[in-house]
Amino acid sequence: MASGTGAPERLLGIAELRELSRRRPGRAALAVARQWAVILAAAAGAVYWDRWYGYPLAIVVIATRQHALAVLMHDGAHRLLFADRKVNDLVSDLLLAFPLFISTTLYRRHHLEHHRYLNTDRDPDYDPTAIDNTTRDWIRLFAADAVALNIVKTVGTLDQFSLLPVLRGDRTVAQAMGRARCALFLGGLGALAVVLVATGWWLPYLLLWIVPMITALSMILRLRDMAEHVGCEEDSGIGGTRSVLAGALERALFSPCRINYHLAHHLYPSVPCYNLADLHRRLMEHQAVRGQARISHSYLFGPSSVLRHVAEARALRYATPTPRIEEPDGHHA
């Protein structure tokens, strides 16, 4: 497990961890198929019924499943989908990463640095200014994401593992991901372009794939990024990550594939997403974890929500001690 301030040396036995870390290819394949089935059903429904109100609903549903694809790609980056590394990376790229214009290989390099240097200046995901945002600031940012006002900045933050530089002719990215894999991405993109032009489906593709990515998905990713680490301690142990025990609706919208059990993931990144709930339950049996774990019970609403906890962390950081007033007799008030 990742060690850090206050983290116990051993929370799980070797056999217990081995069982939780065992890959189940059938479950991984079913998870991937389920996300694509929902995406295709939402898109088909919007096009078939062709009502204006159906498109915003489809955009939100598709964005949540695009997020699920990204979460499963995250498992692929940890090589948790399939035991065979070549199969793992190929499936992760073709069915999860490439449709979102990112690379599993590039994301892996980025993400492992995040695990290694969590919440420090060397963490590529760390933003020391995020804690400065008030609740009102966060809501404004989410609203701007939802209507694509932050798209340029959002794309810039993804540049370390995005494949958009490849389309601009950036050879450095092509070399980093491997020429064969880059050729596979470009070939697939070319085939997609041919199909869209030949069938006339380019407009539904833009409306029901690209628009969800640059609007609702952008907002979801910001919210999840805030939830996982903003206001947490600068270490890779128990205090460095937050888990969110949200209700069913918020889980469907913001945290698919059990990614809300993020503390469990950071402590034991060898455990696939479908075992994170079980891992979380076992970890919380330890007083050492219960006493230090940062747990929220909603993303947005209530006194134990992420928004409230981040606001409290901000207030604590900027709290100034009350100055002591010296009384005439020399005593302090």
C-alpha angles and dihedrals in degrees: 000000000000111000126217145139110330095357115140117237095236128017100158132040118244094249091046092051092046091054093048091047095052112121118231107198093191092058092047092050091047091051091052092046092048094056093049091047091055092046093051093044093050093047094045092048093051092049095042097049092034097197119148093234091053093066098059089048091049091047091055094045092047092047090055090052092045085056089051090053089053091050091051089047086054087059087048090054088055087047091241100131100071133004093230104080095209092051091044093053095041094051091043092053100041100042104024116019107031094053087058092046094247135113126235091212094051092043091050092056091048096044098048088056087054091055094044097049102026115182094354132110089265092057105102090210096048117114110182091192095058092086089059091068116103121217088261090052091053092049090050090050092049091049092049091049091051091060096039096250091133096045097115093052092042093053089048092056090053095050093102091069103013121114093213090096087061089061088053090055097256104165094187091068092045091053093046094054094038128262095251093052091045090052089050091054094048092045091051091047090050091050090050091051091052092050093048093049094044094049099035090235094128093105095052088046092054094043099042102033112022096037093053089050095053096040124027095017091052090054093046092051092051091049093049092046090053092046096052103051117354110114093014127121124277097250140085095239133087096304096052099074137046128217120204118212093196129170124263096269095050091045090054091048103038114012116037124173093027094290087142088078088074099147089058089051094051094047093047111018091171091074116096119235095254090063098046095095091054090045091050091052092051093047092051089058086075117084090212090062097041091051095053106026118113106224127176125186099208137018098225114004138065139013093295096047126122090247091056094045092050090049090051091049089051092049091049092050094052098036112126119210115248108254115243115243115218115223121218091254091057097258121127122237 
